[in-house]
Amino acid sequence: MGPGESETQTPAEPSGLASVLDRAFGLSAAGTTMPTELRAGLATFLTMAYIMFVNPAILEKAGMDHGAVFVATCLAAALSTAIMGICANYPIALAPGMGLNAYFAFTMVPELGGNWQLALGIVFLSGALFLLISLTPLREWLINAIPLNLKLGIAAGIGLFLALIGLQNAGLVAADATTLVKLGEPTEYIPALTIALMIPLSYSIATGIGLGFIAYVALKLLSGRVREINAASGTIAGAFLLKLIFA
């Protein structure tokens, strides 16, 4: 090799398990790598992990066991996503749909006299019918028949519905017989807002959560509700306060 010439660096070929997965899923042909796919998978999981908690919280209102729904939700999401990846080699994660679970819990089950077992049987039959439709051109025709504005409206509506659930669980809003919703208890939503604001402002997840615990304990003390402070919350708030003082 003459002066001024540089040796061309070629990317290392994947080996071992990475090589097997690369050949199975065509990662190199798609212009991606194992580390990239692992990061993308982790980001996708964190994005949709809320379903593990929201779905059981909704369906238990229909009389279903919270723990059983939690396990079923995890298994359904894991198995359907694995089948999508292995059989279709398509990077799409699947999980129980938001919106339909609310329709199931608050419309179907009450209309059937609270019989959620019967409602689940109807869901199974509808799923089998949709599977048969998917094997015919009728599926594509039905999807194309839905106006774009309606598709966008459905997505926005589900997003607002999930936002309302999050705000309710955080204590920011509460049910009201007159206005449907009202501002929640300050001692509940201020700590949640503190965490949501301080994590990005402090560039630290631990700092944001710690300040949220401090805000929770401080508000309980100021409102004279000391007995509502559990030992774990008090200990975490105290430890983090000492860290802030002596850091």
Salt bridges, closest charged atoms under 4 A:
GLU185 OE2 - ARG225 NH1 3.08
GLU188 OE2 - LYS220 NZ 3.28
GLU228 OE1 - LYS220 NZ 2.56
GLU228 OE1 - ARG225 NH2 3.13
